[in-house]
Amino acid sequence: MGSTRELKYITKNRGILYYTRLVPKDVQHLDPRSNPIQKSLKTKNYDIAMSRRDVLVDSDDKFWRSLRAVESRYQSKDELAAASENIMALFNTEKVSLDLSSLPKGKAGLALHNLYQQQLEQIFSGPPEGMLQRFEVWLKTLPSDIAENYRKVIRNTDLIGSVLSNFEDPTQFITASMGIHNQPEDLLMAISEALDRFFGSFAAAHMSGMSAAQEKNYRNPKKRAVERFIDLAGDVPLERITRAQAVLFKDH
C-alpha cells in the first residue's frame, strides 16, 4: 500500500476501491453531484486505482475551475477560453458558430436573429404537447446552417441541463458550453467606445426628435465628462475602472 499522499481521495468499501472527494465550498452551490463525490474505481488494485483516481482528480479540478470562471463576470478572455474548452470536453457539447453565411452582417443580421429568437420563444412558450414537432417544422423554414446551429443549441442545453439551475445567471455557462467565450462586450470596451455606443444605440431614440442645437447640448456635457475622466485615468476598459479612479474624477 502506498503513502497517505498517494492514496489521497481513495477509499475502500467491501474490497473495492473508490474515488471519494469533497466538493470545494465555493462551488458546492454549482456542482449538481452529491457531496462528497464517490465513484467506484472498479478495481481492488491500488496501482490501477491511483491511475484512475488521477484522471478523475484532473477532470474535477478542471470542472471546478470552469465553474468559478463562468460564474464571475471579471475573468480574462484566456480564462474563459480555458473554461469553455474544459466544459465542452466534460459535457461533450458542440461548438456553436456565430459566423454563418446565411446570416447577414450588421443591423440586418441582428434584426433577423431577433426575429428567429421571437419565433423560437413562441414555440417553446406554447403547449408542451407537440413542442418538438413544432420546433422541427420551424427549423425546416430556416437556412440549413442556421437550423443546424439551433439543433446544436438544443442538444447542448440538454447535456448541461443538470447544472443550469444552480446558476443565478447561467448565461455565461451556456455560452462557454457552446464554445463562445468572449467576455461581456460592455466590460471589454474602452470608456470612449462606451460613449459612442451610448449615443449610437441607447440614446438614439431619445435624440431622434431633437434639433441639431438640442442634440449638441445633450451630447457635449457627456463628452466633456468622459474626456475629463480619460485625462485623469486614461481610456481604460470599463472592467478596469477602479473606485479610486471614480473618486479622483468626482473630486477633480
Buried (B, 14 or more C-beta within 10 A) or exposed (E): EEEEEEBEBBBBEEEEBBBBBEBBEEBEEBBEBEEEBBBEBEBEEBEEBBEBBEEBBEEBEBBBBBBBBBBEEEBEEEBBBBBBBBBBEBBEBBEBBEEBEEBEEEEEBEEBBEEBEEEBEEBEEEEEEEEEEBBEEBBEEBEEEBBBBBBBBBEBBEBBEEBEEBBEEBEBBBBBBBBBBBBBEEBBBBBBBBBEBBBEEEBEEEEEEEEEEEBEEBBEEEEEEBBEBBEEBEEBBBBBBEEEBEEEBEEE
